[in-house]
Amino acid sequence: VLVRAKDGVAPEQLRESVEEAYLAFWDEMDRDETAIVKPPSPGLGLNILTWLEQQAQFIGPVEKERELMRTIFSVVYVVCAALVLSIFWAIVYEKTRDIGILRSIGASRSGIVWIFLRYGLVVGVIGSIVGLGLAFLVTHNINSIHHALSDPPLGIPIAILGLAAAVLAATVVRSLSGRLLPLVLGGLATATLAIFGLLFLWLYHIGGFTVWDPSVYYFTTIPNDLDMTTAITTMIGAVIFSLIGAAVPAAKAADTDPVKALRYE
């Protein structure tokens, strides 16, 4: 027997109401001496479960997979901190004379540290906001993306390969000036677009690739609700690790000797 409540009623509240109603029914039938068949008592041949409890064998492994993915992607925090540390360390190295000037005119160690920590805070906040925006776009359009992978239209690889050809032509024209930077950037862009174009062309040739098979995952439409709690937690973690990565170069900058810094070449 499936029971559905009106909007706004929690599954646990519905289960309690159904349990109370069934206990009243069971008590009434138990006292009825004319009843030939007695209904089963709760817990003995009868279970009153929410949908989540009924599907626990399926939902449990899925939740474990989600926790595993969160743990794996938390490594990105370490990568984020390492990138911020290396970039800011290079900035401190390049700005040694400027730091020495600030220290010589009276800037405190905490003031120098706060300058670099603010840079790290800005990097973390902007990166988190941009990441949240990209995550929303991907999640919101996940069904369209999945459809393009499972049944790719021929126009996608043609468009990508055409764009790669256009970038290659522009690279050749720009390389006539003798400069290497346009040649390198254009070559990388052309190679990247060509790889994606050939990949989609291969998917079109094999008839697509189904990532989430409905026969395995029991849904025909991929859920695309963004878990804001997890997203906000991830954003906060990214900001914290950006500050951690900026803390080491900030401390090195604060310990700079003004005399040695002004002599730095």
Disulfide bonds with the S-S distance in Angstrom:
none
